[in-house]
């Protein structure tokens, strides 16, 4: 008997936004939820305690990278990913499909994907069964089916192949899945083709998954196409399934997708741009290294009560970046994570109070003022 469950809570009356609760072996995740990316079992520059204090209840690590270094056996011997990295809340692991398909020189067959290892240059085969074995060894709470991620969002032949391969591999992942303490989610492919998305969803539903990553998006297509595709998927999926849009973390885009009924997001953007000196604020992004902040004693975001904004000025943070002090990367990363978590928390509260469209409109209006 598995430990996973998903319960829908409040529903917005004027759109498809909803709240919910996912229960896993490592606690409750309130949805909608944002997952920061912990590729190598760390959210870059931040400790697990800082990530938790930012308001994060769930994060995503990468099975492919962890299988290379330190190796899934090492993680398993350490007691699993939670104990290894010191994060005792919910963990999702990506199957590694996206990373493998992004490598040069990959070759795809019905068996799996042959790729050149980034760690030692050897040629390796990754199969759906390998992906499940690795993720089960890592011990995450939610594991993802191994899918065929297309290289292009508008190559019809590639999208057909990706969809059909994803369906076949999903069935093999289901058959290979043994650890019922972990829940297995499917991944929906099909590009921006309504026909292929529907084909994939109906086939995956016959296999049976409690949640789905809506994959193959945020790879260059206009956001209007992303939104249209997600809307189509939500139309077809049973409402009891968890809806997870992979690779989206832009604040306004997340609000638009929450409006369509999306439950989960993951993205490395908030911490990635932070390491390059860009902060998320209620009035949009600011480049803290800009000369205009040299004598600016205001916090990063005037309305923010995070530890960074309560303590340090824009001028000081600019100084840290311009002198290449690591503290600058840490502080802006923490602020961006708090900003993102609190935005999603505000969305949950607004849905519960049946005022989500008003919140979305207010955030959009203010965010474009920078």
C-alpha positions in Angstrom: 0.0 0.0 0.0 1.5 3.4 -1.0 1.7 6.4 1.2 0.7 8.9 -1.5 -2.6 10.7 -1.7 -4.0 13.8 -3.4 -7.1 15.7 -2.2 -8.6 18.7 -3.9 -9.5 21.6 -1.6 -10.9 24.9 -2.6 -12.0 25.8 -6.1 -12.1 29.2 -7.6 -15.7 29.9 -9.0 -14.7 31.9 -12.0 -11.8 29.8 -13.4 -10.2 26.4 -12.9 -7.7 27.4 -10.1 -7.8 25.0 -7.2 -6.0 24.2 -4.0 -5.1 20.7 -2.8 -3.0 18.6 -0.5 -0.5 15.9 -1.5 0.4 13.5 1.2 3.7 11.6 0.9 5.9 9.6 3.2 7.7 12.9 4.1 4.7 15.1 4.8 2.1 17.3 3.3 2.5 19.5 0.3 0.0 22.2 -0.2 -0.9 22.9 -3.8 -0.4 24.9 -6.0 3.3 24.4 -5.1 6.6 25.4 -6.5 9.6 23.0 -6.6 13.1 24.5 -6.7 15.6 22.5 -8.6 18.2 20.6 -6.5 19.9 18.9 -9.5 22.9 17.5 -7.5 21.0 17.1 -4.2 21.3 20.8 -3.4 19.5 24.0 -4.2 22.6 25.9 -5.3 24.2 28.1 -2.5 21.5 27.4 0.0 21.2 24.9 2.9 18.2 22.6 3.3 17.2 24.6 6.4 17.2 27.9 4.4 15.1 26.3 1.7 12.6 25.1 4.2 12.5 28.5 6.0 11.8 30.1 2.6 8.5 28.3 2.6 9.3 25.4 0.3 7.6 22.1 1.0 8.8 20.1 -2.0 11.9 20.1 -4.3 13.1 18.1 -7.3 16.4 16.4 -7.8 17.8 14.8 -10.9 18.2 11.1 -11.2 20.6 11.3 -14.2 23.1 13.6 -12.5 23.0 11.7 -9.2 23.5 8.4 -11.0 26.8 9.8 -12.3 28.0 11.5 -9.2 28.0 10.2 -6.5 26.1 7.2 -7.9 22.7 5.9 -6.7 24.4 3.1 -4.7 26.3 5.7 -2.6 23.0 7.6 -1.9 21.2 4.3 -1.0 24.0 3.3 1.4 23.7 6.7 3.1 20.1 6.0 3.8 18.5 7.6 0.8 18.3 11.0 -0.7 16.5 12.7 2.3 19.1 11.6 4.8 22.0 12.1 2.3 21.1 15.8 1.7 19.5 16.6 5.0 16.1 17.5 3.5 13.2 15.8 5.3 10.3 17.1 3.3 9.0 15.7 0.0 11.4 15.0 -2.9 10.6 14.4 -6.5 13.2 13.0 -8.9 13.2 13.7 -12.6 13.7 10.6 -14.7 16.7 12.0 -16.4 15.1 11.9 -19.8 15.3 15.6 -20.5 19.0 15.7 -19.6 19.9 12.7 -21.6 18.1 13.9 -24.7 19.8 17.3 -24.4 23.2 15.7 -24.8 25.0 15.7 -28.1 25.2 12.4 -30.0 22.3 10.6 -28.4 20.8 7.6 -30.2 17.2 6.5 -29.5 15.9 3.0 -30.0 12.9 1.1 -28.5 15.3 -0.2 -25.8 16.3 3.2 -24.6 18.8 6.0 -25.2 22.5 5.6 -25.9 24.4 8.7 -24.8 28.0 9.8 -24.0 28.5 10.2 -20.2 29.4 13.6 -19.0 31.5 12.2 -16.2 33.9 9.9 -18.1 33.1 10.1 -21.8 31.9 6.5 -22.1 28.9 5.5 -24.1 26.0 4.3 -21.9 22.5 3.0 -22.4 19.7 4.4 -20.3 16.4 2.3 -20.4 13.1 3.0 -18.7 13.9 0.1 -16.3 17.3 1.8 -15.5 15.6 5.1 -14.7 13.1 3.4 -12.3 15.9 1.4 -10.6 18.0 4.5 -10.1 15.1 6.5 -8.7 14.0 3.7 -6.4 17.6 3.5 -5.1 17.6 7.3 -4.5 14.5 6.9 -2.4 12.5 10.0 -3.5 8.8 10.3 -2.7 7.6 10.8 -6.3 9.4 9.3 -9.3 8.9 10.2 -12.9 8.4 7.9 -15.8 11.2 7.9 -18.4 10.0 9.8 -21.4 11.2 10.8 -24.9 11.5 14.6 -24.7 11.4 16.1 -28.3 14.2 18.4 -29.4 11.7 20.7 -31.2 8.2 21.8 -30.4 7.1 22.1 -34.0 8.7 19.1 -35.9 5.7 16.9 -36.6 7.6 13.7 -37.3 9.7 14.2 -34.1 6.6 14.8 -32.0 4.8 11.7 -33.3 7.9 9.6 -32.5 8.3 11.2 -29.1 4.7 10.6 -28.2 4.6 6.9 -29.2 8.0 6.2 -27.5 6.8 7.9 -24.3 3.7 5.7 -24.2 5.7 2.5 -24.6 8.3 3.5 -22.1 5.6 4.6 -19.6 4.2 1.0 -19.6 7.6 -0.4 -19.0 8.2 2.0 -16.1 4.9 0.9 -14.6 5.9 -2.7 -14.9 9.4 -2.0 -13.4 8.1 0.0 -10.5 8.4 -2.1 -7.3 8.8 0.3 -4.3 5.2 1.2 -3.4 6.4 3.7 -0.8 7.2 5.8 -3.8 4.6 7.1 -6.2 5.1 7.0 -10.0 3.9 9.9 -12.2 3.6 9.7 -15.9 4.8 12.4 -18.4 2.6 13.7 -21.2 4.3 14.5 -24.5 2.9 15.6 -27.9 4.2 19.1 -28.4 1.6 21.6 -29.3 -0.5 19.1 -31.2 -4.0 18.6 -29.7 -4.3 15.2 -31.4 -1.0 13.9 -30.0 -1.6 15.3 -26.5 -4.9 13.6 -26.4 -3.5 10.4 -27.7 -0.8 10.4 -25.1 -3.1 11.2 -22.2 -5.6 8.5 -23.0 -2.9 5.9 -23.5 -1.2 6.9 -20.2 -4.6 6.8 -18.4 -5.0 3.2 -19.5 -1.6 2.4 -17.8 -2.7 4.3 -14.7 -0.9 7.2 -12.9 -2.1 9.4 -10.1 -0.3 12.5 -11.5 1.3 13.7 -14.7 4.1 16.0 -15.7 3.0 18.0 -18.8 6.3 17.8 -20.6 7.8 19.1 -23.8 7.0 22.7 -23.0 9.2 25.7 -22.3 11.6 24.6 -25.1 11.2 27.6 -27.3 7.5 27.8 -28.1 5.5 31.0 -27.4 3.9 31.1 -24.0 0.5 31.4 -25.7 1.1 27.9 -27.1 2.2 26.6 -23.7 -1.0 28.0 -22.2 -3.2 26.5 -24.9 -1.5 23.1 -24.6 -1.9 23.0 -20.8 -5.6 24.1 -21.1 -6.1 21.2 -23.5 -4.4 18.7 -21.2 -6.5 19.9 -18.2 -9.6 19.5 -20.3 -8.8 15.8 -20.9 -7.2 14.7 -17.6 -9.5 13.4 -14.8 -9.7 16.2 -12.2 -8.4 13.8 -9.5 -4.9 13.7 -11.1 -2.1 16.0 -10.0 -1.2 18.4 -12.9 2.5 19.3 -13.0 3.9 21.7 -15.6 7.6 21.0 -16.0 10.1 23.8 -16.4 8.0 26.9 -15.7 8.9 29.3 -12.9 8.3 32.8 -14.2 5.9 34.5 -11.8 3.3 35.7 -14.2 3.4 32.5 -16.2 2.8 30.5 -13.1 -0.3 32.6 -12.2 -1.7 32.1 -15.7 -1.2 28.3 -15.4 -2.7 28.2 -11.9 -5.7 29.9 -13.4 -6.0 26.9 -15.7 -5.9 24.4 -12.8 -2.2 23.5 -12.6 -1.0 22.1 -9.2 2.8 21.9 -9.4 5.7 23.7 -11.0 9.5 23.2 -11.1 12.2 25.6 -12.4 15.8 26.5 -11.7 15.2 30.1 -12.9 14.7 31.9 -9.5 18.1 30.7 -8.1 19.9 30.7 -11.5 19.2 34.4 -12.2 20.0 35.2 -8.6 23.5 33.9 -9.1 23.9 36.3 -12.0 22.7 39.3 -9.9 19.0 39.5 -10.9 16.4 39.7 -8.2 12.7 39.1 -8.4 10.6 41.9 -6.9 6.9 42.8 -6.8 7.7 45.3 -9.6 9.6 42.9 -11.8 13.2 41.8 -12.1 16.1 44.1 -11.2 19.8 43.7 -12.1 21.4 44.5 -8.8 24.9 45.1 -10.3 23.5 48.2 -12.1 25.3 51.4 -11.2 21.9 53.0 -10.3 21.9 51.0 -7.1 25.4 52.1 -5.9 23.9 54.4 -3.2 20.4 52.8 -2.9 19.6 52.1 0.7 16.3 50.5 0.0 15.8 46.7 0.3 15.6 44.6 -2.8 11.8 44.7 -2.7 10.2 47.3 -0.5 7.2 45.2 0.4 9.2 42.1 1.2 9.8 40.9 4.8 12.3 38.2 4.0 15.5 38.1 6.0 17.5 39.6 3.1 15.1 42.6 2.7 14.9 43.1 6.5 18.6 43.4 6.8 20.5 44.5 3.7 20.3 47.3 1.2 20.5 47.2 -2.6 23.8 49.1 -2.3 25.3 46.4 -0.1 24.1 43.6 -2.4 25.5 45.4 -5.4 28.8 45.7 -3.6 28.9 42.0 -2.9 28.4 41.1 -6.5 30.9 43.7 -7.8 33.5 42.3 -5.4 32.6 38.7 -6.3 31.7 37.8 -2.7 29.8 34.5 -2.5 27.4 36.0 0.1 25.8 38.0 -2.6 24.8 34.9 -4.6 23.4 33.3 -1.4 21.4 36.3 -0.3 19.7 37.0 -3.7 19.1 33.3 -4.1 17.3 33.2 -0.8 15.3 36.3 -1.5 14.2 35.0 -4.9 13.1 31.7 -3.4 11.1 33.4 -0.7 9.5 35.7 -3.3 8.4 32.7 -5.4 7.2 30.7 -2.4 5.2 33.6 -1.1 3.6 34.3 -4.5 2.4 30.8 -4.6 1.2 31.0 -1.0 -0.8 34.2 -1.9 -2.3 32.3 -4.8 -3.4 29.5 -2.5 -5.0 32.0 -0.1 -6.7 33.8 -2.9 -8.2 30.6 -4.3 -9.5 29.6 -0.9 -11.1 33.1 -0.6 -12.5 32.9 -4.1 -10.6 36.0 -5.3 -7.8 34.6 -7.4 -8.6 36.6 -10.6 -8.3 39.9 -8.6 -4.9 38.8 -7.1 -3.6 37.8 -10.6 -4.7 41.1 -12.0 -3.1 43.1 -9.2 0.2 41.2 -9.4 0.4 41.6 -13.2 -0.3 45.3 -13.0 2.4 45.9 -10.3 5.0 43.5 -11.8 5.2 45.5 -15.0 6.0 48.8 -13.3 9.8 48.3 -13.0 
